[in-house]
């Protein structure tokens, strides 16, 4: 016993006291599970009479003190407790992730490190894979920032993705646990946030509007609007954005917030629900030293509020290094250092490469790692030394950053519930008694409403985009109106009407090509927001359709008014109404088609090439250049898939299907033939001879072909005009359904 006491004294000298020990204070009791759940229920159940004056962010964190008057937990004696009552601890062990690579030409062993030659020889399949992570282990704790460093290609972003469940579980080997329990997908989505490296924001929204929309998406509908506004204002202050609160985000053409402020807004949109786990991919990339320092200070405040912050970082300054709690250095997917940043100098001193005075420790470490990477042995000496060093300093808390007296005292379920009771994880406020995290914070119709309002605001503040499109439609309609001005009822007039309708309907689809970059610009915003359950993909698709429809109505009316009366089309008011509806249906189908392609093809130039090519094929097989009955059988299927076919045939039916107009009279049957130059008297005698031969009276003014004859000659006989209109509109709905499936299949946000 005496030897054990001495060992404890040597390991924990602060337990020794030269004076006789004073009577120990009464031990503070941790709340039971039932007490904790009652606290959670009291903190999260919405009061119908609540005026919103309280804030979900001001709830206390129970540390085991006695309840004070008013139901608050008195934490004045919290310091008497040995450890904290709530502690989140994320542990990852032996994370390994490999990807396939093409087999190199020549000797396959050249691409492998020298120390793996024997392994490669024993396992030929290893020649075709590359390990992005190779047995990486570590931990991160509540209130701390864990930073992952390394050169480009070292595996920083891969490790962040692995911890954030952005790598398929079938491809990732190893374990990631929180408080000893594995995280399921829905729970991780609800209690975590992932901030991408790029700033993905709507340019015409202000800082406050951007954060307010994020609050509408991520905070539950049961939370009062006043509390949501309070959360947004508290976050603006936490991010240090008060001076820029009413400034638009901006883009290349609109001046807005600075780069550092934009980065902090990006972080804010993902932490609006005050997550327990926050993952960031190089948040300081592209920023000057002062802006980068401000960003990390924000992360420091987020961690101190009770979150675990895990970030990759590239070459931090000395000031930034002082804000970090733990550091992992990677090289080729393997760990070459893990511990507190203050342990870097003794670590490299023991390795035989002391850090020079007045030199940035991080820069020295990265430069040394690069030198080893270019050496024949690679970083194997550093990797091996790190394992030995960790064993040697296993009990040295100053080197490893460990705090053994601060172990988790609750299960994950209890810890999450208690964390919510003090205001964390606002989106998990529903059904906390079972700690079941809802995948989405709001119902479907609320998501649609918020998405529609956000898109409408962003679009309304960029009117030049719609005005340019409207100008293009009006100019095109004006050109067509002047070229085909007042067409007559003659064989040439009938042929010119066919040409006008073919060009007009195809123009509708080509004009819709400008919708291609709309989703491509929002694509990564969409991926970021849906990755952690901000809203449903179906809500986005329907909102996109709702926002895009009113401009199509204006464009349709503008084109119809510009061309219908100037060209002299038939039908009067009813004919004009159908003509306008056919144009609107064409716009609707064309925008749906282009939107679907933008969900499949993520590149603007490739998308434009594909759109133009396919629309050209649609026009070719529409029935204008070659009738349906003359299209080869092996291409006939494309005729029925042509989007131009149905509105083209619909407006032809609207123009020629009435039967009262005559387009070819007796004297006009000689037009467009060598007999057209004959004198009128000769034409009359020829018509008389034809009449005698056929037994039918055909004079110079006899109607030989009416509008229905034109339709038969053009092989437009299968569908009526209303059927063509419905099919065209149905194409628009079908492509938006396909757009939804493209989002479901193409936005998994996980590596394979």
C-alpha angles and dihedrals in degrees: 000000000000091000091049091050091051091050091052090047091052093048097040107026093168089073090068120091127183092209125069109273116263120230107285116244119246109281114252110241120225112232117261121244092258091050091048093051091048089054090049093050092048091049099045108033107100117238110224090213094049111128092199096251092124122071128223086218096063098064113122126247109239110234098174100274125139118274113266125214111291094035097281118137113246107227096176089110094042091110089065091068117093094227142003119283093224123044128161116201123183113200127186124185134191096344109189126177127170134182130201120251133189115273107255121238117250117008110012095203095068094084093054125083114260094244090061099053094103092048092050090050090053093046113039091184089066088071089068098050136067122205111228090177122027116186098319115176135174146113142243128203139205111274093025139102116223110197124196115207136181144116122289109293094021093119102259097134091039091057091048090050091049093053092045092053092247092131121075111259090228091060099040118076123198132045136284116191137171114212087347095304126107116243120238120215099254095044091049091049092052098046100038143056133204121208113200123218094247123070102243107187140135105260100215098051121094122238092257093046091050092052092042092056089048088053091050090053102042105030118078121257089237088069111093119245089242092058091047090053090048090052091051093049092047090051092049088056093043091053093046093240101127093114091051097039094115097036120107118244092239133194139210092305100035124055113231142142124342124265094259092048091048090053091051090050089053089053091046095055089058098043097045089111090051096241125207092221121045121184121188130184108214098319092181096052113129095009129118118248095263094048091046090051091051091052093051090047087057089051088050091056091047091052092048089053088068105277134124109234118198117178140163113229134186119221101328122205122247091259092052091047089058090059094055124092102192133020133198119191115200132193121179090346094305129109117251096169138009126172143068116337088237088064093064096089096050091041094056091038090058089046089056099254107095118197109250118241117268092015125124106257093212094051091047091051093049093046091050092049091051090052091052092046090058093048123093093251095046119204094321092112090054093046092050092045090051091057091050093045092051090053092047093050099036092125097037104102093185090063101038098034091229122148107199094184091061102066123150110275097185138053117254091258093053093042093053092048093048091046091054090049090063094049103271124129097023094185091060093062094112122088094354092160086080094029089230111162115214115227091224127031096210138038122260098262093050090054091051091049094050094044092049092049092048094049091046092053093047092047095045091056091056101052092155090076093059094038091054090050091047090049091052091051094047093047091049091048091048092052092049091046092055096042094047096033115162100344114206130225100259135109088268090047091053091049091047090051089055090052093047094052093046092052094041095051094045089049089060090059096043090050088057090062089088088071089069098087093044095082093030088062091048096039098098092040086055092047092050094048097044094043090078100031104266090148143338123274090232089058090054093049094050092044090051090053093047094050094046097049104072094056088052090057091053092047092049094051091045093053094042094050091046096052113021100071097030093055091044099237119182132244106064118224095344091048091050092049093053091044090054091046091050090052091048091049089050091052090047094050093042095050090047091051093049092044090053091051090049088057091052101038113049096191124083099212094045089046093053091049092052094045094051093046095048093045089052089054090048090054092046093055096037093100098254100098094035128013120245093246091056098048111108112258093241090059098041092095089063089055090061092045092052111115090203093056098071102047089040092054091042095057090043089055089048092051103037104022098082095080097211098096123081118213101173123041128184097268091045097062088085093057117111090023136089088260091062090088094058118115116264091246091056090048089053092052091048090051090050090052090049090049091051092048095048097036090233125114110241117175131175091268098040113122107242100171128021129186094282089055088055090053091050091049089050091047091239097143109106102079135031121235095258091049089053090050093051093047090051092051090045089057088058092053092044093053091050089052089051088048088057092052090047088056092048093049098036103044105060091126091210132115118231 
